[in-house]
Amino acid sequence: MAFVILDPCGPEKSAECVSVCPVDCIEEGKDQFYIDPDICIDCGACKAVCPVDAIEEEYDLSPDQEVFLEKAEKFFADK
């Protein structure tokens, strides 16, 4: 499982998550930051420091939040 960055990140983009990620799997996109689901080690460091509570574990996503996992997968597939 991986962590996923949700909608509250968009307007904030504070980036605390980037500096604490031990595997450097978080990258900035045009509209928000994204966590690479293939690299994320599920440590939770990003979730702990997010000031807007925009990070959830993949298995905790509600159906309407699953679009953010899809966005992250597409973001990294297009690289």
Backbone hydrogen bonds, N-H to C=O, Kabsch-Sander energy under -0.5 kcal/mol:
donor,donor_aa,acceptor,acceptor_aa,energy
4,V,56,E,-3.1
6,L,4,V,-0.5
6,L,54,A,-4.1
9,C,6,L,-1.7
10,G,7,D,-1.5
12,E,8,P,-0.9
13,K,9,C,-2.6
18,V,15,A,-0.6
19,S,15,A,-1.1
20,V,16,E,-1.0
21,C,17,C,-1.0
21,C,18,V,-0.6
24,D,21,C,-0.9
27,E,25,C,-0.5
27,E,34,Y,-2.5
29,G,32,Q,-2.9
34,Y,27,E,-2.9
36,D,25,C,-3.0
36,D,34,Y,-0.5
39,I,36,D,-1.2
40,C,36,D,-2.4
48,A,44,G,-1.9
49,V,45,A,-1.0
49,V,46,C,-0.6
50,C,46,C,-1.1
53,D,50,C,-0.9
56,E,4,V,-2.4
58,E,2,A,-2.9
60,D,57,E,-1.9
61,L,58,E,-1.3
65,Q,62,S,-1.5
66,E,62,S,-1.0
66,E,63,P,-0.6
68,F,65,Q,-2.0
69,L,65,Q,-0.6
70,E,66,E,-2.0
71,K,67,V,-2.3
72,A,68,F,-1.9
73,E,69,L,-2.6
74,K,70,E,-2.4
75,F,71,K,-2.7
76,F,72,A,-2.2
77,A,73,E,-1.9
78,D,74,K,-2.2
79,K,76,F,-0.8
